[in-house]
Amino acid sequence: MAAQANWWGTLVDAGENVVHKLQLLSIGVLHLLFSRDQSRAIDNAAFTAALSRVEGKARQKRIIFVRHAESEWNAVFNRGVWWAAILRFFRSVVQEWLMLPTTDSLFIDSPLSHHGIRQAKALFTTVNASGNSDQWLRYLSTPVPNSVIVASNLRRAIDTARIASAARLSKQGEKIRVVSSLQEIGRNIDTLAISNAYALRPRALASVLQGEKQDDELFDLRESHGNKSVMGSGRLRLFSFAEWALQQKEEVLIVFGHSHWLRAFCQEFFPASFYHPAKSQKIANCAVVTFELQENESAEGPRYLIAPQSYQSVVDGAK
């Protein structure tokens, strides 16, 4: 009877997983067809003009931004279009079909690839080898007072944080704050979160760390508000994150996120007249950059700005 009950429970779980994934795939199709996630309806020139009427700088935060390691989606679609890429695509489609009754997926909320896990481990080595000698990398490895680790609600960012900052996260009280306003900008289904609001699917995360904390000790999910909406705007998430970041008590935020999101953030908050490669180029997997985010008070209300001279590259990224 116990075996029969276990079998029935497994079957019910599989059915729920299938329904959940079909719902996400349906949402993914709607995003592909109708998403406004990449739209930027307001020109940044108006923002820059408003800065000329700034009355005073109210607050500032130091952002240390880490792009996630290579995902399965990156491995399939971003390694060039050759016969090997075609083979990887068809193999991934078969794997995705076989994963349908499980909590995992290669395409939805695409996880780290095997190569991506190696990249994240290499970043861990780089970070810890620097000790406290590097002004910014020490924040990834050590619980420096007045700082906090933050990650997108997508698995590849969360897992990169878990691996690269494992030394820091092993300390008591250290957590990853999962923030849904960091969710990647784009139409593809790899930008959709597989977990629901205020929750994570632990079995869908990479199982690469020994002796890691329990989930409730490792994650702070209060800012994980669920998936982006089909008719939502990535631009609004940029402003939402900027507002949230400036409200935090910590002065330094270590952010594990995504390349399209960061490029859009730089386009939005660098002055329009200021040229910087970050406004047009994506950073590499496991690259680390840092900049100062400012909130300025103006007659029109708070304005957010990346201090142009504060942006610097810390780690070039993985190969």
N, C-alpha and C positions, 0 to 999 in steps of 0.2 A: 504493500500500500504506500509506503514511504517513497519507494522508487517511482511509483505511478504519479504520486503528488509532485515529486521533483520534475518529472517529465512534463507534466501538465503546466507547472509554473514556468519551465523553460519555454514551452510553446507559447504561452501567453506573453512572456517577455519579448519573444521573437516577433509576435504579431504587433505588439506596441511599437517596437523598433521600426518595423516595416511602415506602419502608418505614419510615424513621426518623420521618417525619411521621405516618404512620398509627399507629405505636406511641405517639407523643405524644398524638394525638387520642384513642386508647383510654384512655390514662392520664388525659386530661382528663375524659372521661366518668365514669371511676371517681371522680375528685376531686369532680365535680359531684354525684354520687349519695351518696358515702360519706365525703367528706373530714371530718376532725376538726380541720382547720387553724385554725379560728376558735374552737375550744372553749377555755374557761378553767375547768377543773374545780375549782381551788382558789381560795377567796375571798381577796382581798387584805387582809382584816382581820387574818388570822393573821400575815401579813407585817408589818403595821404594829405589831401587838402585840409581835412579836419585836424590833422596833427599840427598844422601851422597855428592853430588856435588853442593849443594845449596850454592849460593853466598850471599844471604841475604833475610830476610823476608821483603816483600814489603808492604803488607796490611793484615788486619785481620778484621773480623766481628764476633759479638756475635749472635748466632742463638738460639732462644727459640722456640722449635718445639713442637707443640700440635697435637696429633693424633685426627682425627675426632671422634665424638660419633658414637654409633651403627647405621648402615644403615639397610635398609630393606633386603638387600642381606645378611648381617651378621645375621640378625634375622632368615632368612630361612635356611641358609646353615652352620652357625657356632655355633649352639646351641646343637649339638649332633644329632645322627641319631636314633631317636626313632619314635614311631607312631605319636607323636605330630609334629615332624619335617616333616614327610610325609604329614600330614594334612596341615601344613603351606605352603608346596610347592604347593600342588594342589590348595589351596585357592589363593595363589599368582599368579598362572598361570591364573586363572579365572579373578582376578582383573586386571592383565596385559592386557588381551584381552579386557575387558570393558574400559580400559583407552586408547585403540588404537586411538580413534578420538580426544584425548585431548593432552595437552602439557606435561602431566605428565607420569611417568613410574615408576614401582617398580624395574625393573631389569636394564634398561639402565640408566647409571649415577645415580645409586641407591641412593635415598634420605635418610634422617634420619628416623628411625622407631620412633614410639611413645616412646619407651623406650630410644632411642637415644636422643630425645628431652629432656627427663627428665635428662639424663646424662649431656647434655650440660648445662642445667639450674643448675644442682648441681655444675658443674665446675664454673659457674658464681658466685654462692654463695661462694664457696671456695676462688675464686680469690678476691672477694670484701670483704670477711671477713678478709683477710690478710692485707687489707689496703696497706700502704707503708712499712710494716714491713718485707715483704719477698723481697729479692733482685731482684728476677726474676719475680714473679707473679704480681708485681706492674705494669709491662709493659703491661699486659693484660687488666688491669682495668683503667689505667691512661695514658693520652697522654704525656708520658715522652719525653722530647726533644731528638732529634736525634735518634728516633726509628720509626718503621712503621709496620703495620699489613699486612701480605701477605697470600694469600690462593691459593690452587690448583683451577683449573677451574672446578672441580667436585662439585656437589651441597652439598654433605655431609660435605665437608671441609668448603665451603662458609657459610653454615648454622651454623656449629659449631662456626665459627668465629663471626657471627652475634649475636649469643646467649651468648657465653662465654665472649665476649669482648663488650657487648652492652653498658656498662657504658662508656667505652672509645670512642666507635663509635658514641655516642650521642653528643659528643663535636664537635663544628664547625671545619671544615677542616679535620676531621679524616675520612679516607677511607680505604677500603680493596683493596689492589692491587691484582688483579687476574692474576696469572702467570702460563701459560700453561706448562712450563718445570717441574712443580710440579705434573703434572698429574700422577695418579697411574700407577705402572708397573704391567703388567699382561696380560693374554689372555682373561679374562672373560668380558662379556658385561657391567658389572657394572663399568669397568674402562674407558668406553667411555663417552665423554661429550655430553649431550643432546642439549647444546647451541652452536650456531655457533661462529666463530671467532669474537672478539671484541663486543660480545653481550651476554646478559643473557635472559633467559625466566623467568620473574618475577613470573608468575603464577605457575611455577614448583618449586619455593622455598617454604620453610616452612613458614606458616602464623602464627607466634607465638608471634610476638612483636607488641606492641601498640606504636603509635607515632614514628615509625621509619622514618628515612630520605627517601626522594625520591631516586630512583636508581642512578641517575646521581650525587647525592651528596654522595652516600654511596660506589660506586664502581669505581675503576680506571681499565679500561679494555684494556689499551694500550699494555700490555704484554700477553693478552689472544689471542693467535694466532690460536686457533682452535684445533681440535682433533689430536691426534698422528696418524701417518700413519701406515699402516699394516706392511710395511717392515722397519719401523723406529726402533730405538734402545733406550730403556730406559736408557742405559748407556750414550748416548749422551745427554739426558735430564739432567742427573746428572751433567755433565760437564757444560752444558748450564746454569743451575741454579747457580752453583758455580761461574762461570764467571760473571753472572748478579749480584749476591749478592755482590761480591767484588767491583763492579762498583758503587754501590749505595752510596749516600752521607750520609745516616743514618748509625750509628755504630751498632745498634741493630735491628734485623729483627725477628718479631714474626710470625712464619710460621705455618699455619694450613694445615696439609697434611695427608699422608697415611703411613701405617706401612711397606708395601713391599718397597715403595720408600725409606723410612728412612733406612731400613736394608741394601738395596743396596748402599745407600749413605755412610753408615758406612763401608761396605765392600770395597768400592772404595777408600775412603779417609783416613781411619785409616791406619797406617803403616802395611804392610803385616805381619811383625813379631810380631805385638802387638795383644795380645788376649784381646777381650772385648765381653761380652754377646750381645751387640748391633749388632755385626756382624753376629749373628746366630739367635737371638730371636726377635720376633715382640713385640712392646710395646702395652699396652692395650688401649682400647678406652678412649679418654680424658686424657691419660697420657701426662705429660709435661716433656720434657728433655731439657737440654741446653748444648751447646758446642761452642768452638771457631773455626771458619773456617779461615784458613790462606792461603794466596797466597805467594809462595816462588819463587824467581827468580833463575833459574839455567841456565846452558849452553844450555839446550834444550828448554828453554822458561819457561813460568809460570807453576808452579806445585801447586796443591791444597792439603791441608792437614787438617784433624781434629786434633787439638792439643790433644794428648792422655789423659793428666791429666785434661783437661778442661771439659770433658763430665761428667755430673751429672744428676741424676733424681730429679725432682722438685715435681711432683705429680705422684703417682703410677698408677692412672687410675681409671675408673669407674668399678663398680661391675655389 
